[in-house]
Amino acid sequence: MGNTLCCASGRRATAAHILTLDRKLAKDLKKKLHRSPDLARDFAALASQYSACPSKRDGGNLGTFYPDQMVAEFDEIVFNEEVGVVHGPIATEFGYHLILIEERWDR
């Protein structure tokens, strides 16, 4: 997954996720976040408790990354959908993701 052109274009994003192996659990967690008064804090707390990804140690934080560094389904959401809301569940080969896009730079 070469990203030389993507990096040169300046496109990048910062996101967090919650990975579950169960679609119903992902949906239930999304419902809990729906009316959250502090989405980033509550997302991180649920990621720490429920995520199947090692990023759970950091509240699901994946840091900043460029296009083509994540699986295609993940990239599609992170680089095209609204920032600051929870997206998903998104099915990938790893399971079901809830994704919180924290920031995105398109240039």
All heavy atoms as an XYZ file, in Angstrom:
838
protein
N       0.823     -1.180      0.000
C       0.000      0.000      0.000
C       0.868      1.243      0.000
O       1.067      1.891      1.009
C      -0.885      0.018      1.237
C      -1.976     -0.999      1.232
S      -3.188     -0.600      2.473
C      -3.199     -2.119      3.369
N       1.391      1.602     -1.121
C       2.221      2.787     -1.199
C       1.403      4.046     -1.007
O       0.311      4.164     -1.527
N       1.960      4.992     -0.278
C       1.206      6.207     -0.025
C       2.005      7.465     -0.371
O       1.701      8.533      0.119
C       0.710      6.255      1.423
C       1.826      6.195      2.434
O       2.996      6.198      2.072
N       1.471      6.142      3.692
N       2.978      7.344     -1.240
C       3.814      8.477     -1.600
C       2.976      9.603     -2.200
O       3.099     10.756     -1.802
C       4.920      8.056     -2.592
O       5.647      6.994     -2.005
C       5.845      9.211     -2.883
N       2.093      9.304     -3.145
C       1.267     10.335     -3.752
C       0.274     10.908     -2.760
O       0.010     12.101     -2.750
C       0.527      9.779     -4.977
C       1.409      9.421     -6.160
C       0.573      8.794     -7.263
C       2.133     10.652     -6.688
N      -0.286     10.064     -1.908
C      -1.252     10.535     -0.926
C      -0.590     11.484      0.066
O      -1.157     12.500      0.423
C      -1.882      9.364     -0.177
S      -2.849      8.305     -1.250
N       0.587     11.121      0.498
C       1.291     11.972      1.458
C       1.620     13.314      0.829
O       1.494     14.350      1.470
C       2.578     11.311      1.935
S       2.298      9.776      2.826
N       2.027     13.300     -0.420
C       2.370     14.534     -1.120
C       1.139     15.411     -1.286
O       1.239     16.631     -1.275
C       2.992     14.215     -2.473
N      -0.045     14.810     -1.401
C      -1.268     15.595     -1.575
C      -1.710     16.237     -0.269
O      -2.528     17.136     -0.269
C      -2.400     14.718     -2.120
O      -2.918     13.889     -1.089
N      -1.190     15.764      0.852
C      -1.547     16.336      2.138
C      -2.798     15.752      2.770
O      -3.168     16.156      3.865
N      -3.465     14.821      2.107
C      -4.660     14.212      2.691
C      -4.247     13.332      3.861
O      -3.398     12.466      3.736
C      -5.399     13.352      1.668
C      -6.061     14.178      0.590
C      -7.014     13.349     -0.227
N      -8.249     13.239      0.550
C      -9.125     12.241      0.417
N      -8.905     11.280     -0.434
N     -10.216     12.214      1.145
N      -4.869     13.591      5.018
C      -4.621     12.764      6.185
C      -5.784     12.939      7.151
O      -6.559     13.874      7.027
C      -3.283     13.104      6.834
C      -3.164     14.504      7.350
C      -1.713     14.848      7.694
N      -1.613     16.105      8.393
C      -1.695     17.309      7.845
N      -1.900     17.417      6.548
N      -1.586     18.397      8.578
N      -5.879     12.037      8.087
C      -6.976     12.084      9.052
C      -6.512     11.533     10.391
O      -5.563     10.758     10.461
C      -8.164     11.269      8.547
N      -7.204     11.957     11.425
C      -7.021     11.418     12.762
C      -8.347     10.796     13.150
O      -9.402     11.431     13.001
C      -6.636     12.529     13.758
O      -5.413     13.116     13.316
C      -6.461     11.977     15.155
N      -8.300      9.552     13.619
C      -9.539      8.855     13.950
C      -9.320      7.880     15.100
O      -8.194      7.526     15.435
C     -10.053      8.088     12.725
N     -10.443      7.475     15.671
C     -10.455      6.430     16.698
C     -11.489      5.407     16.268
O     -12.387      5.700     15.468
C     -10.815      7.027     18.052
N     -11.362      4.184     16.786
C     -12.358      3.176     16.440
C     -12.574      2.224     17.601
O     -11.768      2.114     18.521
C     -11.969      2.438     15.160
C     -10.968      1.351     15.350
N     -11.073      0.138     14.727
C      -9.843      1.289     16.097
C     -10.048     -0.625     15.083
N      -9.290      0.048     15.913
N     -13.710      1.569     17.500
C     -14.035      0.458     18.390
C     -14.250     -0.738     17.474
O     -15.080     -0.683     16.569
C     -15.322      0.732     19.205
C     -15.151      1.966     20.082
C     -15.687     -0.498     20.039
C     -16.442      2.444     20.745
N     -13.483     -1.782     17.673
C     -13.594     -3.000     16.876
C     -14.286     -4.072     17.702
O     -13.858     -4.374     18.821
C     -12.205     -3.488     16.468
C     -12.152     -4.840     15.757
C     -12.874     -4.772     14.414
C     -10.710     -5.282     15.585
N     -15.368     -4.621     17.159
C     -16.039     -5.739     17.817
C     -16.146     -6.890     16.825
O     -16.049     -6.694     15.616
C     -17.463     -5.370     18.306
O     -18.321     -5.217     17.171
C     -17.459     -4.107     19.135
N     -16.350     -8.068     17.346
C     -16.549     -9.231     16.485
C     -18.033     -9.512     16.296
O     -18.402    -10.425     15.578
C     -15.838    -10.445     17.088
C     -14.341    -10.241     17.327
C     -13.724    -11.485     17.954
C     -13.622     -9.866     16.037
N     -18.868     -8.701     16.927
C     -20.312     -8.895     16.947
C     -21.014     -7.621     16.473
O     -20.887     -6.567     17.094
C     -20.723     -9.235     18.389
C     -22.197     -9.473     18.575
O     -23.015     -8.942     17.813
O     -22.530    -10.197     19.526
N     -21.734     -7.717     15.368
C     -22.440     -6.556     14.798
C     -23.446     -5.966     15.786
O     -23.579     -4.747     15.903
C     -23.127     -6.942     13.492
C     -23.799     -5.786     12.788
C     -24.373     -6.242     11.439
N     -25.054     -5.180     10.783
C     -24.488     -4.249     10.021
N     -23.179     -4.265      9.845
N     -25.193     -3.301      9.452
N     -24.153     -6.822     16.513
C     -25.151     -6.336     17.468
C     -24.484     -5.507     18.571
O     -24.990     -4.444     18.954
C     -25.957     -7.481     18.069
C     -27.037     -6.986     19.030
C     -27.832     -8.119     19.622
C     -28.935     -7.669     20.545
N     -28.701     -6.506     21.364
N     -23.352     -5.962     19.064
C     -22.634     -5.194     20.076
C     -22.235     -3.830     19.526
O     -22.406     -2.805     20.194
C     -21.393     -5.942     20.572
C     -20.494     -5.180     21.543
C     -21.259     -4.756     22.796
C     -19.278     -6.023     21.904
N     -21.736     -3.792     18.302
C     -21.355     -2.518     17.681
C     -22.561     -1.583     17.597
O     -22.463     -0.398     17.918
C     -20.747     -2.750     16.302
N     -23.706     -2.106     17.198
C     -24.922     -1.288     17.120
C     -25.332     -0.778     18.497
O     -25.725      0.377     18.646
C     -26.074     -2.086     16.505
C     -25.961     -2.289     15.017
C     -27.165     -3.060     14.524
C     -27.251     -3.087     13.032
N     -28.485     -3.749     12.576
N     -25.249     -1.633     19.492
C     -25.607     -1.233     20.859
C     -24.678     -0.133     21.378
O     -25.130      0.820     22.019
C     -25.572     -2.434     21.805
C     -26.693     -3.436     21.542
O     -27.660     -3.090     20.815
O     -26.588     -4.571     22.054
N     -23.394     -0.252     21.094
C     -22.438      0.766     21.522
C     -22.702      2.093     20.815
O     -22.622      3.167     21.430
C     -21.001      0.303     21.273
C     -20.548     -0.905     22.092
C     -19.158     -1.346     21.648
C     -20.584     -0.605     23.576
N     -23.062      2.017     19.544
C     -23.373      3.243     18.798
C     -24.589      3.939     19.402
O     -24.613      5.168     19.523
C     -23.603      2.933     17.322
C     -23.773      4.184     16.482
C     -23.864      3.860     15.018
C     -23.981      5.128     14.183
N     -24.032      4.829     12.745
N     -25.581      3.165     19.811
C     -26.766      3.755     20.455
C     -26.382      4.470     21.742
O     -26.900      5.545     22.044
C     -27.806      2.675     20.752
C     -28.574      2.214     19.543
C     -29.582      1.141     19.925
C     -30.195      0.527     18.686
N     -31.045     -0.632     18.998
N     -25.476      3.885     22.509
C     -25.015      4.522     23.759
C     -24.346      5.869     23.474
O     -24.423      6.788     24.286
C     -24.030      3.625     24.502
C     -24.659      2.439     25.158
C     -23.625      1.658     25.943
C     -24.270      0.474     26.634
N     -23.344     -0.228     27.517
N     -23.685      5.970     22.342
C     -22.964      7.192     21.996
C     -23.846      8.244     21.337
O     -23.462      9.411     21.260
C     -21.797      6.855     21.064
C     -20.692      6.021     21.685
C     -19.790      5.446     20.593
C     -19.893      6.862     22.672
N     -25.024      7.849     20.905
C     -25.895      8.718     20.099
C     -26.142     10.084     20.730
O     -26.103     11.098     20.059
C     -27.212      8.009     19.801
C     -28.147      8.828     18.983
N     -27.883      9.173     17.673
C     -29.330      9.396     19.297
C     -28.872      9.916     17.213
N     -29.764     10.066     18.176
N     -26.411     10.130     22.006
C     -26.728     11.407     22.662
C     -25.657     11.839     23.660
O     -25.935     12.555     24.613
C     -28.077     11.294     23.356
C     -29.198     11.114     22.366
C     -30.513     10.949     23.062
N     -31.476     10.420     22.113
C     -32.597     11.017     21.797
N     -32.925     12.142     22.368
N     -33.413     10.474     20.926
N     -24.464     11.414     23.422
C     -23.368     11.713     24.346
C     -23.073     13.212     24.410
O     -22.873     13.849     23.373
C     -22.102     10.979     23.912
O     -21.006     11.435     24.670
N     -22.990     13.773     25.621
C     -22.621     15.182     25.753
C     -21.118     15.414     25.541
O     -20.696     16.529     25.273
C     -23.026     15.528     27.186
C     -22.997     14.225     27.914
C     -23.348     13.173     26.897
N     -20.314     14.358     25.663
C     -18.867     14.448     25.447
C     -18.451     13.227     24.627
O     -17.951     12.234     25.169
C     -18.127     14.499     26.777
C     -16.636     14.795     26.604
O     -16.108     14.598     25.486
O     -16.017     15.213     27.586
N     -18.676     13.315     23.329
C     -18.504     12.167     22.441
C     -17.092     11.588     22.489
O     -16.922     10.375     22.600
C     -18.874     12.547     21.009
C     -18.836     11.422     19.979
C     -19.735     10.262     20.392
C     -19.229     11.944     18.610
N     -16.072     12.415     22.430
C     -14.695     11.902     22.419
C     -14.391     11.131     23.703
O     -13.819     10.037     23.655
C     -13.708     13.049     22.235
N     -14.783     11.676     24.839
C     -14.526     11.004     26.122
C     -15.292      9.687     26.216
O     -14.734      8.649     26.589
C     -14.927     11.914     27.287
C     -14.630     11.274     28.660
C     -15.364     11.936     29.795
N     -16.781     11.640     29.654
C     -17.753     12.443     30.036
N     -17.492     13.605     30.572
N     -19.017     12.095     29.877
N     -16.580      9.720     25.870
C     -17.400      8.513     25.980
C     -16.986      7.448     24.974
O     -16.997      6.256     25.273
C     -18.878      8.868     25.834
C     -19.370      9.726     26.997
O     -18.710      9.746     28.062
O     -20.410     10.387     26.841
N     -16.592      7.878     23.769
C     -16.099      6.933     22.762
C     -14.851      6.231     23.286
O     -14.732      5.006     23.213
C     -15.802      7.667     21.450
C     -15.557      6.753     20.290
C     -16.588      6.416     19.420
C     -14.303      6.219     20.046
C     -16.370      5.571     18.343
C     -14.071      5.382     18.978
C     -15.110      5.054     18.122
N     -13.924      7.000     23.837
C     -12.677      6.431     24.369
C     -12.961      5.455     25.511
O     -12.332      4.389     25.593
C     -11.744      7.546     24.838
N     -13.911      5.786     26.364
C     -14.252      4.902     27.480
C     -14.821      3.578     26.976
O     -14.434      2.504     27.458
C     -15.241      5.588     28.414
N     -15.717      3.644     25.987
C     -16.290      2.405     25.443
C     -15.242      1.606     24.675
O     -15.226      0.374     24.740
C     -17.500      2.716     24.558
C     -18.743      3.206     25.285
C     -19.850      3.538     24.287
C     -19.237      2.186     26.301
N     -14.365      2.291     23.953
C     -13.287      1.591     23.241
C     -12.399      0.850     24.233
O     -12.048     -0.315     24.012
C     -12.465      2.580     22.417
N     -12.051      1.513     25.317
C     -11.198      0.889     26.342
C     -11.843     -0.360     26.931
O     -11.161     -1.325     27.255
C     -10.898      1.884     27.460
O     -10.117      2.938     26.971
N     -13.147     -0.326     27.042
C     -13.860     -1.444     27.659
C     -14.203     -2.565     26.674
O     -14.116     -3.741     27.029
C     -15.146     -0.931     28.304
C     -15.896     -1.993     29.075
C     -17.092     -1.423     29.826
O     -17.356     -0.225     29.804
N     -17.826     -2.295     30.477
N     -14.597     -2.211     25.451
C     -15.175     -3.213     24.550
C     -14.358     -3.563     23.309
O     -14.621     -4.591     22.680
C     -16.558     -2.751     24.073
C     -17.587     -2.722     25.153
C     -17.953     -1.534     25.775
C     -18.206     -3.895     25.580
C     -18.907     -1.499     26.773
C     -19.169     -3.873     26.575
C     -19.510     -2.682     27.170
O     -20.453     -2.660     28.156
N     -13.416     -2.733     22.886
C     -12.751     -2.972     21.612
C     -11.878     -4.226     21.647
O     -11.218     -4.520     22.640
C     -11.891     -1.772     21.219
O     -11.372     -1.957     19.913
N     -11.853     -4.927     20.525
C     -11.018     -6.119     20.357
C      -9.653     -5.760     19.757
O      -8.848     -6.641     19.487
C     -11.737     -7.124     19.459
N      -9.406     -4.474     19.562
C      -8.159     -4.010     18.954
C      -7.179     -3.563     20.041
O      -7.603     -2.996     21.049
C      -8.468     -2.834     18.020
S      -7.017     -2.155     17.182
N      -5.883     -3.777     19.842
C      -4.896     -3.285     20.816
C      -4.978     -1.771     21.051
O      -4.555     -1.289     22.094
C      -3.555     -3.670     20.197
C      -3.859     -4.837     19.334
C      -5.243     -4.576     18.785
N      -5.562     -1.036     20.110
C      -5.706      0.412     20.291
C      -6.629      0.753     21.460
O      -6.680      1.906     21.884
C      -6.229      1.077     19.011
O      -7.574      0.692     18.756
N      -7.307     -0.246     22.014
C      -8.179     -0.008     23.165
C      -7.400      0.591     24.333
O      -7.952      1.338     25.129
C      -8.906     -1.290     23.577
C      -8.025     -2.304     24.307
C      -8.707     -3.626     24.561
C      -9.672     -3.546     25.705
N     -10.456     -4.767     25.893
N      -6.097      0.293     24.405
C      -5.260      0.863     25.476
C      -5.206      2.381     25.399
O      -4.964      3.057     26.391
C      -3.843      0.303     25.391
C      -3.737     -1.161     25.775
C      -2.289     -1.620     25.800
N      -1.640     -1.479     24.507
C      -1.530     -2.451     23.605
N      -2.014     -3.652     23.868
N      -0.933     -2.241     22.467
N      -5.420      2.917     24.189
C      -5.409      4.362     23.958
C      -6.804      4.885     23.652
O      -6.965      5.864     22.916
C      -4.468      4.704     22.798
C      -3.029      4.363     23.105
O      -2.590      4.623     24.239
O      -2.345      3.827     22.209
N      -7.830      4.206     24.150
C      -9.199      4.641     23.911
C      -9.629      4.525     22.461
O     -10.511      5.236     22.002
N      -8.986      3.613     21.734
C      -9.319      3.410     20.319
C      -8.594      4.352     19.378
O      -8.770      4.277     18.158
N      -7.762      5.233     19.906
C      -7.064      6.228     19.099
C      -6.113      5.560     18.113
O      -5.242      4.786     18.515
C      -6.302      7.186     20.010
C      -5.606      8.298     19.244
O      -5.683      8.384     18.034
N      -4.917      9.149     19.975
N      -6.264      5.886     16.843
C      -5.399      5.346     15.796
C      -4.359      6.357     15.336
O      -3.551      6.063     14.461
C      -6.239      4.889     14.604
C      -7.202      3.753     14.909
C      -8.150      3.543     13.745
C      -6.439      2.478     15.231
N      -4.404      7.558     15.888
C      -3.462      8.596     15.489
C      -3.807      9.163     14.124
O      -4.928      9.051     13.641
N      -2.816      9.770     13.499
C      -2.993     10.387     12.186
C      -2.423      9.455     11.125
O      -1.346      8.883     11.310
C      -2.278     11.753     12.141
O      -2.850     12.590     13.148
C      -2.434     12.416     10.783
N      -3.154      9.314     10.034
C      -2.727      8.414      8.963
C      -3.158      8.959      7.615
O      -3.951      9.899      7.533
C      -3.260      6.990      9.195
C      -4.736      6.923      9.439
C      -5.619      6.744      8.401
C      -5.241      7.050     10.731
C      -6.984      6.692      8.624
C      -6.598      6.994     10.971
C      -7.475      6.815      9.910
N      -2.626      8.354      6.569
C      -2.863      8.762      5.192
C      -3.750      7.738      4.494
O      -3.865      6.600      4.957
C      -1.524      8.872      4.446
C      -0.618      9.917      5.038
C       0.344      9.575      5.990
C      -0.735     11.246      4.657
C       1.170     10.546      6.538
C       0.083     12.223      5.206
C       1.029     11.867      6.143
O       1.841     12.820      6.695
N      -4.342      8.118      3.346
C      -5.104      7.134      2.571
C      -4.235      5.913      2.243
O      -3.028      6.032      2.068
C      -5.478      7.895      1.293
C      -5.505      9.326      1.721
C      -4.389      9.448      2.737
N      -4.874      4.776      2.195
C      -4.256      3.490      1.855
C      -3.423      2.885      2.980
O      -2.766      1.880      2.779
C      -3.400      3.572      0.582
C      -4.215      3.934     -0.635
O      -5.401      3.518     -0.706
O      -3.696      4.638     -1.513
N      -3.463      3.461      4.171
C      -2.777      2.845      5.297
C      -3.711      1.914      6.069
O      -3.231      1.109      6.862
C      -2.206      3.908      6.243
C      -0.999      4.613      5.669
C      -0.340      5.514      6.689
O      -0.865      6.561      7.025
N       0.797      5.087      7.176
N      -4.996      2.056      5.866
C      -5.994      1.213      6.519
C      -6.706      0.386      5.448
O      -6.530      0.630      4.258
C      -7.026      2.081      7.265
C      -6.442      2.998      8.299
S      -5.791      2.065      9.694
C      -5.143      3.370     10.709
N      -7.516     -0.566      5.882
C      -8.270     -1.356      4.905
C      -9.217     -0.437      4.138
O      -9.630      0.618      4.639
C      -9.043     -2.520      5.579
C      -8.087     -3.552      6.146
C      -9.997     -2.012      6.634
N      -9.573     -0.841      2.925
C     -10.354      0.002      2.012
C     -11.675      0.481      2.623
O     -12.039      1.651      2.468
C     -10.618     -0.750      0.717
N     -12.391     -0.399      3.310
C     -13.683     -0.023      3.887
C     -13.519      1.090      4.925
O     -14.359      1.979      5.048
C     -14.356     -1.233      4.554
C     -14.628     -2.394      3.639
C     -13.476     -3.411      3.562
O     -12.329     -3.089      3.974
O     -13.725     -4.529      3.082
N     -12.445      1.018      5.670
C     -12.136      2.010      6.695
C     -11.780      3.344      6.038
O     -12.315      4.396      6.404
C     -10.968      1.486      7.539
C     -10.856      2.103      8.883
C     -11.451      1.511      9.975
C     -10.136      3.271      9.066
C     -11.336      2.070     11.248
C     -10.012      3.831     10.330
C     -10.620      3.232     11.418
N     -10.887      3.297      5.053
C     -10.493      4.507      4.317
C     -11.688      5.205      3.690
O     -11.767      6.431      3.693
C      -9.501      4.153      3.203
C      -8.055      4.328      3.614
O      -7.780      4.493      4.813
O      -7.206      4.283      2.705
N     -12.584      4.426      3.116
C     -13.758      4.991      2.443
C     -14.539      5.899      3.393
O     -14.963      6.993      3.017
C     -14.658      3.865      1.921
C     -15.864      4.342      1.160
C     -15.535      5.053     -0.143
O     -14.496      4.759     -0.758
O     -16.338      5.916     -0.549
N     -14.709      5.471      4.611
C     -15.426      6.262      5.608
C     -14.581      7.453      6.067
O     -15.030      8.601      6.032
C     -15.809      5.390      6.828
C     -16.747      4.257      6.412
C     -16.411      6.238      7.946
C     -18.045      4.687      5.789
N     -13.371      7.186      6.486
C     -12.540      8.222      7.101
C     -12.253      9.387      6.155
O     -12.216     10.539      6.583
C     -11.226      7.614      7.638
C     -10.253      8.685      8.083
C     -11.527      6.668      8.784
N     -12.080      9.102      4.870
C     -11.709     10.165      3.945
C     -12.874     10.739      3.146
O     -12.665     11.585      2.273
C     -10.569      9.690      3.036
C      -9.286      9.554      3.798
C      -8.839      8.307      4.209
C      -8.559     10.669      4.174
C      -7.676      8.177      4.958
C      -7.391     10.551      4.917
C      -6.955      9.308      5.311
N     -14.111     10.321      3.484
C     -15.261     10.836      2.740
C     -16.451     11.259      3.590
O     -17.305     11.988      3.108
C     -15.739      9.791      1.722
C     -14.707      9.576      0.649
O     -14.446     10.454     -0.157
N     -14.085      8.408      0.663
N     -16.520     10.807      4.809
C     -17.715     11.068      5.616
C     -17.483     12.196      6.624
O     -16.373     12.678      6.799
C     -18.162      9.788      6.315
C     -18.555      8.671      5.355
C     -19.719      9.004      4.438
O     -20.568      9.832      4.812
O     -19.774      8.440      3.334
N     -18.549     12.577      7.296
C     -18.543     13.710      8.209
C     -17.606     13.509      9.408
O     -17.567     12.436     10.017
C     -19.970     13.944      8.709
C     -20.139     15.177      9.559
C     -21.577     15.415      9.972
O     -22.479     14.694      9.527
O     -21.778     16.341     10.779
N     -16.894     14.556      9.746
C     -15.995     14.575     10.894
C     -16.813     14.843     12.162
O     -17.784     15.589     12.139
C     -14.915     15.668     10.709
C     -14.070     15.835     11.956
C     -14.049     15.364      9.496
N     -16.418     14.196     13.273
C     -17.037     14.490     14.562
C     -18.282     13.703     14.897
O     -18.953     14.012     15.879
N     -18.595     12.703     14.078
C     -19.733     11.825     14.364
C     -19.266     10.377     14.304
O     -18.229     10.071     13.719
C     -20.922     12.049     13.396
C     -21.450     13.460     13.486
C     -20.534     11.734     11.968
N     -20.058      9.474     14.891
C     -19.717      8.054     14.885
C     -20.318      7.409     13.640
O     -21.514      7.542     13.378
C     -20.234      7.359     16.159
C     -19.931      5.866     16.105
C     -19.617      7.991     17.390
N     -19.490      6.701     12.894
C     -19.918      5.990     11.686
C     -19.853      4.488     11.940
O     -18.976      4.009     12.646
C     -19.008      6.348     10.509
C     -19.021      7.797     10.179
N     -20.010      8.376      9.439
C     -18.173      8.795     10.538
C     -19.771      9.670      9.328
N     -18.656      9.947      9.988
N     -20.756      3.763     11.332
C     -20.719      2.315     11.435
C     -21.995      1.756     12.014
O     -22.945      2.491     12.232
N     -21.961      0.469     12.235
C     -20.817     -0.431     12.121
C     -20.393     -0.670     10.664
O     -21.229     -0.827      9.788
C     -21.286     -1.730     12.761
C     -22.724     -1.580     13.090
C     -23.146     -0.203     12.769
N     -19.100     -0.686     10.465
C     -18.475     -0.938      9.165
C     -17.827     -2.317      9.233
O     -16.953     -2.550     10.070
C     -17.394      0.122      8.848
C     -17.930      1.540      9.009
C     -16.775     -0.125      7.484
C     -19.106      1.877      8.126
N     -18.242     -3.208      8.358
C     -17.691     -4.564      8.338
C     -16.385     -4.597      7.549
O     -16.303     -4.056      6.444
C     -18.691     -5.526      7.716
N     -15.356     -5.222      8.146
C     -14.095     -5.477      7.456
C     -13.688     -6.912      7.776
O     -14.365     -7.600      8.542
C     -12.956     -4.529      7.912
O     -12.552     -4.891      9.236
C     -13.365     -3.068      7.843
N     -12.569     -7.324      7.260
C     -12.061     -8.668      7.541
C     -11.758     -8.873      9.024
O     -11.642     -9.992      9.497
C     -10.808     -8.938      6.711
C      -9.662     -8.005      7.060
C      -8.488     -8.109      6.111
O      -7.642     -9.002      6.319
O      -8.432     -7.279      5.182
N     -11.643     -7.774      9.781
C     -11.292     -7.850     11.197
C     -12.505     -7.910     12.123
O     -12.376     -8.292     13.279
C     -10.419     -6.651     11.592
C      -9.165     -6.574     10.787
C      -9.037     -5.629      9.773
C      -8.113     -7.451     11.004
C      -7.880     -5.558      9.012
C      -6.958     -7.393     10.249
C      -6.845     -6.443      9.244
N     -13.645     -7.476     11.616
C     -14.862     -7.434     12.431
C     -15.682     -6.210     12.079
O     -15.697     -5.767     10.936
N     -16.329     -5.633     13.088
C     -17.210     -4.485     12.897
C     -16.641     -3.279     13.625
O     -16.369     -3.343     14.817
C     -18.618     -4.807     13.408
C     -19.222     -5.964     12.676
C     -19.090     -7.260     13.170
C     -19.861     -5.777     11.469
C     -19.614     -8.339     12.477
C     -20.383     -6.852     10.760
C     -20.253     -8.128     11.275
O     -20.766     -9.192     10.576
N     -16.487     -2.184     12.888
C     -15.874     -0.977     13.425
C     -16.907      0.118     13.635
O     -17.753      0.343     12.772
C     -14.840     -0.400     12.446
C     -13.779     -1.337     12.041
N     -12.518     -1.331     12.601
C     -13.766     -2.323     11.106
C     -11.773     -2.257     12.023
N     -12.513     -2.875     11.121
N     -16.789      0.807     14.746
C     -17.391      2.122     14.910
C     -16.230      3.083     14.762
O     -15.168      2.885     15.371
C     -18.029      2.272     16.285
C     -19.215      1.362     16.576
C     -19.748      1.636     17.973
C     -20.324      1.538     15.538
N     -16.404      4.101     13.942
C     -15.311      5.012     13.630
C     -15.704      6.436     14.006
O     -16.765      6.915     13.605
C     -14.966      4.957     12.124
C     -14.597      3.530     11.715
C     -13.847      5.934     11.783
C     -14.483      3.332     10.217
N     -14.838      7.083     14.741
C     -14.993      8.499     15.063
C     -13.862      9.247     14.365
O     -12.690      9.094     14.726
C     -14.930      8.730     16.577
C     -14.984     10.187     17.037
C     -16.279     10.864     16.579
C     -14.840     10.277     18.545
N     -14.220     10.014     13.336
C     -13.235     10.815     12.627
C     -13.048     12.087     13.431
O     -13.990     12.865     13.604
C     -13.714     11.168     11.187
C     -14.148      9.912     10.433
C     -12.620     11.928     10.433
C     -14.969     10.202      9.197
N     -11.862     12.283     13.930
C     -11.605     13.436     14.803
C     -11.186     14.678     14.011
O     -11.628     15.769     14.302
C     -10.563     13.058     15.834
C     -11.086     11.959     16.747
C     -10.016     11.307     17.599
O      -8.815     11.413     17.271
O     -10.394     10.686     18.611
N     -10.339     14.489     13.022
C      -9.910     15.587     12.144
C      -9.559     15.019     10.777
O      -9.189     13.857     10.664
C      -8.663     16.284     12.697
C      -8.873     17.074     13.952
C      -7.624     17.829     14.340
O      -7.428     18.959     13.816
O      -6.840     17.286     15.129
N      -9.676     15.874      9.773
C      -9.258     15.463      8.429
C      -8.727     16.689      7.698
O      -9.293     17.775      7.802
C     -10.421     14.852      7.653
C     -10.002     14.363      6.284
C     -11.106     13.626      5.535
N     -12.286     14.442      5.402
C     -13.517     14.033      5.709
N     -13.750     12.827      6.169
N     -14.544     14.842      5.567
N      -7.638     16.496      6.993
C      -7.044     17.532      6.175
C      -7.057     17.020      4.738
O      -6.481     15.984      4.449
C      -5.604     17.810      6.596
C      -5.501     18.244      8.027
C      -5.491     19.523      8.498
C      -5.381     17.398      9.174
N      -5.389     19.524      9.860
C      -5.318     18.228     10.301
C      -5.334     16.014      9.368
C      -5.200     17.732     11.601
C      -5.225     15.513     10.654
C      -5.154     16.376     11.752
N      -7.738     17.727      3.874
C      -7.888     17.274      2.490
C      -6.835     17.860      1.553
O      -6.751     17.479      0.413
C      -9.292     17.579      1.978
C     -10.330     16.687      2.674
O     -10.045     15.497      2.874
O     -11.403     17.208      3.022
N      -6.035     18.756      2.052
C      -4.946     19.315      1.248
C      -3.798     19.681      2.125
O      -3.874     19.926      3.249
C      -5.411     20.545      0.488
C      -6.419     20.135     -0.557
C      -6.650     21.264     -1.525
N      -7.695     20.810     -2.414
C      -7.529     20.614     -3.696
N      -6.390     20.870     -4.256
N      -8.501     20.204     -4.441
